[in-house]
C-alpha cells in the first residue's frame, strides 16, 4: 500500500479522484493511509517550493496551486490566519 500513498502524493490528484482511477474505495484508502502515516510518522503536510517572479514590482497576491485547485490571497495576509483552521 505504501506505493499507492507515494503515487497519490506525487499525482496531484485528490484522494477521491486517485481512488476512482485506481478502483480503490476512498474510505479504505483513507483508513489504510492514516494507519500507515501513524506507523511511519509520515507528515500530512505537502512540500512547497516558494518562488517569486523576478520583478521590481511589489508582490500583490499569494497564489497556491495544488492539482487543479488554486487559492489566491492578498500578499499582506497574516500567516496565523492560514493556520487557524488547523488548530482545535
N, CA and C of each residue as an Amber inpcrd file, in Angstrom:
protein
   264
   0.8120000  -1.2030000   0.0000000   0.0000000   0.0000000   0.0000000
   0.8540000   1.2660000   0.0000000   2.0380000   1.2150000   0.5890000
   2.8810000   2.4090000   0.6670000   3.1310000   2.9920000  -0.7130000
   3.2660000   2.1280000  -1.7110000   3.4700000   2.6020000  -3.0830000
   2.3010000   3.4360000  -3.5730000   1.0800000   3.0260000  -3.2130000
  -0.1010000   3.7930000  -3.5980000  -0.0920000   5.1640000  -2.9440000
   0.2960000   5.2310000  -1.6690000   0.3010000   6.5140000  -0.9710000
   1.3220000   7.4720000  -1.5900000   2.4810000   6.9490000  -1.9180000
   3.5100000   7.7820000  -2.5580000   3.0680000   8.2020000  -3.9520000
   2.4470000   7.2750000  -4.6830000   1.9460000   7.5960000  -6.0250000
   0.8590000   8.6650000  -5.9340000  -0.0390000   8.5290000  -4.9600000
  -1.0920000   9.5330000  -4.7800000  -0.4920000  10.9010000  -4.4730000
   0.4860000  10.9300000  -3.5790000   1.1020000  12.1950000  -3.1820000
   1.7300000  12.9120000  -4.3760000   2.3520000  12.1530000  -5.2660000
   3.0200000  12.7840000  -6.4080000   2.0820000  13.0230000  -7.5890000
   0.8600000  12.4840000  -7.5310000  -0.0630000  12.5870000  -8.6650000
  -0.7080000  13.9500000  -8.8080000  -0.8600000  14.6710000  -7.6950000
  -1.5530000  15.9560000  -7.7500000  -3.0660000  15.7930000  -7.7670000
  -3.5450000  14.5530000  -7.6510000  -4.9800000  14.2900000  -7.6660000
  -5.5360000  14.3060000  -6.2480000  -6.8160000  14.5950000  -6.1380000
  -7.4710000  14.4440000  -4.8410000  -7.5010000  12.9590000  -4.5160000
  -7.6700000  12.6390000  -3.2430000  -7.7350000  11.2300000  -2.8390000
  -8.8980000  10.5300000  -3.5250000 -10.0360000  11.2160000  -3.6220000
 -11.2190000  10.6220000  -4.2540000 -10.9460000  10.2990000  -5.7210000
 -10.3430000  11.2440000  -6.4420000 -10.0550000  11.0220000  -7.8610000
  -9.0050000   9.9280000  -8.0370000  -7.9780000   9.9290000  -7.2010000
  -6.9440000   8.8900000  -7.2670000  -7.5640000   7.5130000  -7.0380000
  -8.4360000   7.4240000  -6.0340000  -9.0980000   6.1440000  -5.7430000
  -9.9940000   5.7100000  -6.9000000 -10.7160000   6.6510000  -7.4790000
 -11.5860000   6.3240000  -8.6120000 -10.7750000   5.7590000  -9.7650000
  -9.6580000   6.4030000 -10.0700000  -8.8210000   5.9550000 -11.1890000
  -8.1350000   4.6210000 -10.9280000  -7.9500000   4.2900000  -9.6450000
  -7.2610000   3.0420000  -9.2980000  -8.1960000   1.9840000  -8.7270000
  -9.5080000   2.2320000  -8.8290000 -10.5260000   1.2840000  -8.3730000
 -10.3150000   0.8810000  -6.9090000 -10.1360000   1.9100000  -6.0600000
  -9.9540000   1.7160000  -4.6210000 -11.0920000   2.4550000  -3.9200000
 -11.6830000   1.8540000  -2.9060000 -12.7260000   2.5400000  -2.1500000
 -12.0680000   3.6410000  -1.3160000 -12.5500000   4.8950000  -1.4220000
 -11.9110000   6.0160000  -0.7120000 -11.8010000   5.8310000   0.8030000
 -12.8140000   5.2420000   1.4420000 -12.7490000   5.0560000   2.8940000
 -11.6670000   4.0390000   3.2660000 -11.5250000   3.0040000   2.4470000
 -10.4770000   2.0040000   2.6860000  -9.1100000   2.6500000   2.5300000
  -8.9530000   3.4350000   1.4700000  -7.6910000   4.1290000   1.2090000
  -7.3390000   5.0430000   2.3850000  -8.3210000   5.8460000   2.8420000
  -8.0760000   6.7790000   3.9410000  -7.7110000   6.0590000   5.2360000
  -8.4120000   4.9610000   5.5310000  -8.1280000   4.2170000   6.7570000
  -6.7190000   3.6320000   6.7330000  -6.3460000   3.0400000   5.6000000
  -5.0030000   2.4590000   5.4880000  -3.9350000   3.5480000   5.5060000
  -4.2350000   4.6850000   4.8770000  -3.2570000   5.7690000   4.8380000
  -3.0400000   6.3490000   6.2410000  -4.1170000   6.5040000   7.0020000
  -3.9840000   7.0200000   8.3730000  -3.1300000   6.0740000   9.2110000
  -3.3700000   4.7980000   9.0610000  -2.5850000   3.8000000   9.7940000
  -1.1280000   3.8420000   9.3530000  -0.9110000   3.9410000   8.0560000
   0.4550000   3.9950000   7.5100000   1.1710000   5.2510000   8.0000000
   0.4870000   6.4000000   7.9690000   1.0840000   7.6520000   8.4570000
   1.4760000   7.5320000   9.9230000   0.6090000   6.9190000  10.7210000
   0.8880000   6.7680000  12.1490000   2.0950000   5.8630000  12.3710000
   2.1670000   4.7740000  11.6190000   3.2580000   3.8100000  11.7950000
   4.5870000   4.2990000  11.2360000   4.5430000   5.1680000  10.2400000
   5.7840000   5.6440000   9.6220000   6.1360000   7.0600000  10.0490000
   5.2860000   7.6630000  10.8750000   5.4680000   9.0630000  11.2730000
   5.5200000   9.9800000  10.0640000   4.8080000   9.5920000   9.0030000
   4.7930000  10.4030000   7.7850000   3.9980000  11.6830000   8.0360000
   4.4510000  12.7530000   7.4620000   3.7810000  14.0330000   7.6100000
   2.6310000  14.1380000   6.6220000   1.5560000  14.7910000   7.0370000
   0.4530000  15.0460000   6.1270000   0.6240000  16.4010000   5.4430000
   1.7220000  17.0860000   5.7360000   1.9990000  18.3580000   5.0880000
   2.6220000  18.1180000   3.7260000   2.3820000  19.0270000   2.8100000
   2.9790000  18.9650000   1.4830000   4.2100000  19.8400000   1.4430000
   5.2040000  19.4030000   0.6930000   6.3850000  20.2330000   0.4970000
   6.0060000  21.3390000  -0.4860000   6.3650000  22.5510000  -0.1570000
   6.0440000  23.7000000  -1.0050000   7.3400000  24.3650000  -1.4330000
   7.4890000  24.5360000  -2.7200000   8.6220000  25.2800000  -3.2510000
   8.1370000  26.6950000  -3.5360000   8.6190000  27.6350000  -2.7500000
   8.1910000  29.0170000  -2.9150000   9.0940000  29.7120000  -3.9230000
   8.4820000  30.3550000  -4.8540000   9.2630000  31.1180000  -5.8230000
   8.5420000  32.4340000  -6.0810000   9.3080000  33.4210000  -6.3870000
   8.7530000  34.7370000  -6.6690000   9.2640000  35.1710000  -8.0310000
   8.3760000  35.6500000  -8.8920000   8.8250000  36.1070000 -10.2060000
   9.8630000  37.2170000 -10.0630000  10.8240000  37.2150000 -10.9340000
  11.8530000  38.2480000 -10.9090000  11.2380000  39.5210000 -11.4710000
  11.0260000  40.4680000 -10.5780000  10.4230000  41.7350000 -10.9660000
  10.6980000  42.7600000  -9.8760000  10.6200000  44.0100000 -10.2280000
  10.7730000  45.0760000  -9.2480000   9.4310000  45.4540000  -8.6360000
   8.3470000  44.9410000  -9.2090000   7.0170000  45.2650000  -8.6980000
   6.7870000  44.5640000  -7.3630000   6.0880000  45.2240000  -6.4570000
   5.8000000  44.5830000  -5.1700000   4.8390000  43.3990000  -5.3610000
   4.9660000  42.4360000  -4.5030000   4.1020000  41.2710000  -4.5450000
   2.7170000  41.6840000  -4.0650000   1.6880000  41.4710000  -4.8930000
   0.3440000  41.8970000  -4.5120000  -0.5390000  40.7350000  -4.0820000
  -0.2060000  39.5040000  -4.5050000  -1.0040000  38.3470000  -4.1080000
  -0.1060000  37.1460000  -3.8400000  -0.6470000  36.2240000  -3.0800000
  -0.0040000  34.9350000  -2.8390000  -0.9010000  33.9110000  -3.5240000
  -0.3110000  33.0740000  -4.3400000  -1.1020000  32.0990000  -5.0700000
  -0.5890000  30.6960000  -4.7690000  -1.4890000  29.8170000  -4.3440000
  -1.1580000  28.4380000  -4.0290000  -1.9450000  27.5420000  -4.9660000
  -1.2390000  26.6740000  -5.6850000  -1.8880000  25.7400000  -6.5990000
  -1.5370000  24.3170000  -6.2020000  -2.5520000  23.4840000  -6.0500000
  -2.3750000  22.0650000  -5.7740000  -3.2930000  21.3330000  -6.7370000
  -2.6940000  20.6140000  -7.6710000  -3.5080000  19.9420000  -8.6830000
  -4.2980000  20.9830000  -9.4540000  -5.6120000  20.8000000  -9.5190000
  -6.4770000  21.7450000 -10.2350000  -7.0300000  22.8350000  -9.3240000
  -6.7170000  22.7580000  -8.0360000  -7.2140000  23.7530000  -7.0800000
  -6.2370000  24.9120000  -6.9730000  -6.7980000  26.1000000  -6.7640000
  -5.9590000  27.2830000  -6.6610000  -6.5340000  28.2170000  -5.6080000
  -5.6620000  28.7600000  -4.7670000  -6.0520000  29.7060000  -3.7320000
  -5.2270000  30.9690000  -3.9320000  -5.9010000  32.1150000  -4.0050000
  -5.2230000  33.3980000  -4.1660000  -5.5920000  34.2870000  -2.9850000
  -4.5660000  34.8260000  -2.3270000  -4.7600000  35.6720000  -1.1530000
  -3.9980000  36.9870000  -1.3330000  -4.4320000  38.0390000  -0.6480000
  -3.6460000  39.2700000  -0.6730000  -2.2690000  39.0100000  -0.0530000
  -1.2520000  39.6660000  -0.5650000   0.1160000  39.4390000  -0.0970000
   0.2940000  39.7970000   1.3710000  -0.5470000  40.6700000   1.9030000
  -0.3940000  41.0700000   3.2990000  -1.2100000  40.1950000   4.2610000
  -1.6750000  39.0330000   3.8050000  -2.4110000  38.1110000   4.6710000
  -1.5000000  37.6470000   5.8070000  -1.9980000  37.7460000   7.0200000
  -1.2200000  37.3300000   8.1840000  -1.1070000  35.8030000   8.1850000
   0.1010000  35.2560000   8.3070000   0.2900000  33.7960000   8.2940000
  -0.5480000  33.0630000   9.3370000  -0.7830000  33.6610000  10.5000000
  -1.5550000  32.9970000  11.5410000  -2.9750000  32.6960000  11.0810000
  -3.5130000  33.5150000  10.1840000  -4.8550000  33.2820000   9.6800000
  -4.9460000  32.0150000   8.8420000  -3.8420000  31.6340000   8.2160000
  -3.8220000  30.4230000   7.4140000  -3.7980000  29.1710000   8.2870000
  -3.3220000  29.3100000   9.5210000  -3.2260000  28.1690000  10.4170000
  -4.4470000  27.9870000  11.2970000  -5.3120000  28.9570000  11.3510000
  -6.4710000  28.9090000  12.2480000  -7.3010000  27.6500000  12.0320000
  -7.4620000  27.2040000  10.7930000  -8.2810000  26.0320000  10.5120000
  -7.6690000  24.7420000  11.0330000  -6.3830000  24.7300000  11.3230000
  -5.7030000  23.5210000  11.7880000  -5.6460000  23.4310000  13.3010000
  -6.0160000  24.4930000  13.9910000  -5.9420000  24.4920000  15.4480000
  -7.2900000  24.1090000  16.0290000  -7.2700000  23.3160000  17.0610000
  -8.5280000  22.9280000  17.7150000  -8.5970000  23.5310000  19.0920000
